[in-house]
Structures are given as structure tokens and as C-alpha cells.
């Protein structure tokens, strides 16, 4: 008896590898927008999970940004239930806050997913990101000048979030969706040129393919994979530096019995003697932890924070995204709202 078509087999195989590694009793929750990528993921999970004895459900997020979004979310939940996934949740969210509509919607979506994971713990969320999404992420990071971590793209696993399809191109995943008999919904925001990712998808990447030849998305994804291990090593070293700088900030400069500063401030002394690649990572992390939106914090902001450490001449505060100010006082870098 012949097996499934190659595209379906590829998606199922990718899902099977991820589900097989889950600890016993962990619920796999498919985050499904109703688009082709996440529907193909849901279909593959619904096929593989029962065979592996893995409990599997789904969650769809209603952002409330379009007329009829609630009806669409309910329709998606019906498809997930029809595939045999259980539990299935519709999470209605309110999109607000700074950093632009894309960033605000992303924060609201992940808050809802975090809540769903907690409700069904132990649980993980499976995301339908593909190789093409990875390429787009790398280009967006390059445009922001955000450094090696952004160029390393998305990880196959980040905490409780797994991306089984990250090595498969979008065409394969969408072919699998069609062959599974699933009817996807195309979010109009995916074609809206107001959004940066839409412009990268429909303008920048095709232009690069036209100018440089095919295979750009795959090349960008390979670059991300190569950079990720380097970025992981640097981040681990930066974590140690961050802990030391926070501890010294909380104890007036003495490391003995040090506890992290409650306000997230950083001692200057260990930073000014650190390698620039580690110091800037620590400063960026501290800015994010103080409330700066990641999508708005760029290399210029981090560079100005770095000057408070390495080129201190009594400068005034640095205005950062999200209404945060960075300034230097009494041998510390402070982050204030």
C-alpha cells in the first residue's frame, strides 16, 4: 500500500519527531489561525498524536481587529474539533500598547497562548512557522540592525513553544494542507503593505530572488542556523555578566552576599571591563526587562546606552521606546519610566 503524498509525509514526519520527544503526559496545543501553515500543522498533529499516545488540543486567538473575527475564530475551532483535537479554546484578546500594531497583536497573542499552556500544564504550544517565515524574520532583524540574535532567527524550541515546520518551505506545507482536504483562510493583514512582514514577504524577498536567483529563503534560514549556536554561547556568557552587574548594583559595589538590584539597575564597573559583544547584550536585555518593546528597540538605542558606560561625560538621560529612560547615576545604569 502506498504512503501519503510527499508533502503530507514531510509535515507528518516533522510533527512526529517533535511529539516523540515530549515528556509523557504533556499536552500538545496547536496554535491555529486558520491559515494554511497552521492548519497543515493541526492536521498532522491530529494524525500523529493518537498514534504516539500524546494528548493534543488546539487554540485559536481572536484579536478583534477585523469585522467578523469572532465568527472566524469559532469556525477555526470547529475545524480543530472536527480533526479530533481536544481541548480546543477560542481566546479573545484586546490588542493595545506601544510598538506598532504588529507588536501589540503579537504580545496579546502570546499572552493568550501562555495562559492556555498554564491551564493545561504540562503543555506546549506548537507554532506553524516555516522556513520562509524564518527567512522573513532574518531580513527584518537585519533591517533593524538588531545584532546576531535577531539574525539567528527563530529557535525550534523557545521555552514551551515548539516550531516543528521550521525546516519545511511554505510551498510544501501549503501543498500538504490542500492534500489533507483542509480549506485555509488567508488573513488580509498578510497582504497589507502597512505591515513590515507583509512588505518583506511580497516585495523584498521576491526582489532578492529576482536579483540573486532562487534559494534566497533557504540561504537565509541556513545563515540563521549557523548564527544560532554562536549567539547561544554569547548569550550564556552575557547572562553571567548580567547577573554580576545587577548584583553589584544592589550592593553598592561589593560582590559579597550580592543580591540583584530590585529596580533592574546595572553596576557600571563590570560592564566597562567586558567585551563589547557581551556588554551590549546585557544593556539590551536590561532595557527589554524595563519595558522597552523588542520591536522598537534598535541598535541606535543600545549604542547610546553603551556610551553611558564607555564614554561617560555627564550625558543626560537616553530616551528609549515604551516611555523608558536610561541614565547613569552613582556608578549605575538606571532604567526609569
DABEL-V420833 format. One record per run of one state. SS is the DSSP state (2 for helix, 1 for strand, 0 for the rest). FROM is the first residue (numbers start at 1). LEN is the number of residues. If there is no record, write none. Layout:
SS,FROM,LEN / SS,FROM,LEN
//
This chain:
0,1,5 / 2,6,15 / 0,21,6 / 1,27,5 / 0,32,4 / 2,36,17 / 0,53,3 / 1,56,7 / 0,63,6 / 2,69,14 / 0,83,5 / 1,88,5 / 0,93,8 / 2,101,19 / 0,120,3 / 1,123,4 / 0,127,4 / 2,131,14 / 0,145,3 / 2,148,4 / 0,152,5 / 1,157,2 / 0,159,2 / 1,161,2 / 0,163,7 / 2,170,10 / 0,180,8 / 2,188,4 / 0,192,4 / 2,196,17 / 0,213,3 / 2,216,35 / 0,251,15 / 1,266,2 / 2,268,5 / 0,273,3 / 2,276,15 / 0,291,8 / 2,299,12 / 0,311,7 / 1,318,3 / 2,321,3 / 1,324,6 / 0,330,2 / 1,332,5 / 0,337,1
//
